Every structure is written in C-alpha cells, then in structure tokens.
Amino acid sequence: MFLFQRVEELGVGSNSAMSDIADYILEDRQRILEKSLQEVAQETFTSKASVVRFAKGLGYSGWKAFLKEYLKELNYQQRFEAEVDFSYPFTDRDTPAQISRNLRTLMVQTLDEMLENLDEAALTRFVNLMQRANRIVVFCVSPHTYSAQLFQRKMMTIQKPVQVVQAREMGLTARSMTPQDLAIIISYSGMNVEAEPMTVVNYLKSHQVPVAAITSAGTNDLRREIDTVLTLTTREALYNKIATFSTEHSLQYLLNLLFSCYFARQYEKNWVNKVESARELEKHRGRPAAIHE
C-alpha cells in the first residue's frame, strides 16, 4: 500500500492519539513537511514521544525516516497529479454529465499510471508461469472474485483450466496443488498474513508451488515473499471513499492483459479454441420460441 493508506489504516486501528496524528497528516499532506516534530505534537495535542511512536508503528526508525519516505511518495503523486479525487470523483452538486466525465477521467488516469509503472519483465515471467501450469488457481476475496471469475471464463474459452477459490476453502485447495500448477494471489494490501488469501502463501512456497501475485504499490509482505508481482493502481483511500473505482479498473486491466499476452503466445491455436467454444455454447443457449400471429 501507499504510505498515506498505511497512515489511514494505523489511525483507524489505534488509540485516540495515533488517530489524531493520522488525521492531521491526511488532512493536508503537504503541510506535514513544513512542521517540526514539536509543532506536530502541539497541533495534534499529543507529545513528541507519541509522534515518534506513530512513525515506529509504520515500521520506521523515527520521525525523520518517516518524513523521508513520505516526501518520496508526495513527489510520486505530483508526477501523476490527479484531475479528479480518486476517493471522491463526484459530489452531490455534480450533474450526470459531469459525473460521467469525471469517471472517464479517473479511468483514463488509472490506465496512464498503470502503463507508466508496468513491469514488463514481471509480466513476461507471469505469462511464462501461466503457460507452464497444468492448472491455474486464483486466491482472492470479494470484491476481487468478480474480476477473477471473468478472467476464469476467458481462459476457459481457450481450454486453459482456471479455478477461483471460494472463501474458507483456500487452505484445502492449496493442499491439492503441485509444482505443475500456478497459484495467483490477489491481495490489495498484501499485509495480513493471518487472513485469506495471505494464509496460503507460506504453504505454497514450502511445497514448491509456483506463485505470482497482484497487489498494491508500496512495500508489503506479499512483495517480500514473491518475486513475480504486478502492481495495482491504488490512489484511493482505504476507508474514506465512495467506491473502489480505480482499483477495480486497474485489476480488470491487469487480468485482461494477462489473458491477452497468454492468448498471443499461441494465437492461431487459441483463436480456433475460442471460436469452437463460442459455437458450442451457442448450441445450448436455445432458440427463441416461434411467435404465432
């Protein structure tokens, strides 16, 4: 996750002092760079020790180390300055036409940022793993399961077995996998090792099951554990937002990209399979009943 999302997460799950510091940082992200440690403590009605503990709660050695990383993130966001607020792309004052334009802008900016940050080497490794696998198993939770099921359907039209695992069945499914399969882990945060789908990562790795992942930008546990990772565009706040418009669009783009690159490896063969699958499906859809005058 981005650092500002980790700040939000720490503030929500902590005591009032930590929450006050998090709110102060998120209220004006530029302001914090102009403030001393003492000023931050005074303006949040906390103490210098509390501010330092806040930075350490995010994994930094102290406030200065936190600010150094924070500045890097601000510089990144300025490079991709959003024309609309990714968390609140419309208001109650906007017309339907304005909402339409804002959502289009959000989606275009999401794709622009995706292309700018796309790791082509990781994409190639990802598709290589897909090509070698006898079976692809996708581990994710709602709402990512909806995008994963569309990916599953596309892959099945070219006769590549894909399974999207149901909640509560991830451990059982992981234990059925072999080194000839591929596990795809989709996790927005990539952090909570005690929650699905992160719970299966260590088992899969220890049993030599190939694993690839899709997760958010920034440092997280999933990136530390897995070499082949594609990155979601995640500019929305964790909790304070209308919906996950950008994240959904980003994930759908990556899964469509994986399908397309896989398809292109054996284009003629996959095209034939696709057409034959479509014809077979059409046979079973049934014809509309005759209309009697």
Stockholm file with secondary structure:
# STOCKHOLM 1.0

chainA/1-293         MFLFQRVEELGVGSNSAMSDIADYILEDRQRILEKSLQEVAQETFTSKASVVRFAKGLGYSGWKAFLKEYLKELNYQQRFEAEVDFSYPFTDRDTPAQISRNLRTLMVQTLDEMLENLDEAALTRFVNLMQRANRIVVFCVSPHTYSAQLFQRKMMTIQKPVQVVQAREMGLTARSMTPQDLAIIISYSGMNVEAEPMTVVNYLKSHQVPVAAITSAGTNDLRREIDTVLTLTTREALYNKIATFSTEHSLQYLLNLLFSCYFARQYEKNWVNKVESARELEKHRGRPAAIHE
#=GR chainA/1-293 SS CCHHHHHHHHHHTSCHHHHHHHHHHHHCTTGGGGCCHHHHHHHTTSCHHHHHHHHHHTTCSSHHHHHHHHHHHHHHHHHTCCSSCSSCCCCTTCCHHHHHHHHHHHHHHHHHHHHHHCCHHHHHHHHHHHHHCSCEEEECCTTHHHHHHHHHHHHHTTTCCEEECCTTCHHHHHTTCCTTSEEEEEESSCCCTTSTTGGGHHHHHHTTCCEEEEEESSCCHHHHHCSCEEEECCCSCSSSSSCCHHHHHHHHHHHHHHHHHHHHHTHHHHHHHHHHHHHHHHHHHCCCCCCCC
#=GC SS_cons         CCHHHHHHHHHHTSCHHHHHHHHHHHHCTTGGGGCCHHHHHHHTTSCHHHHHHHHHHTTCSSHHHHHHHHHHHHHHHHHTCCSSCSSCCCCTTCCHHHHHHHHHHHHHHHHHHHHHHCCHHHHHHHHHHHHHCSCEEEECCTTHHHHHHHHHHHHHTTTCCEEECCTTCHHHHHTTCCTTSEEEEEESSCCCTTSTTGGGHHHHHHTTCCEEEEEESSCCHHHHHCSCEEEECCCSCSSSSSCCHHHHHHHHHHHHHHHHHHHHHTHHHHHHHHHHHHHHHHHHHCCCCCCCC
//
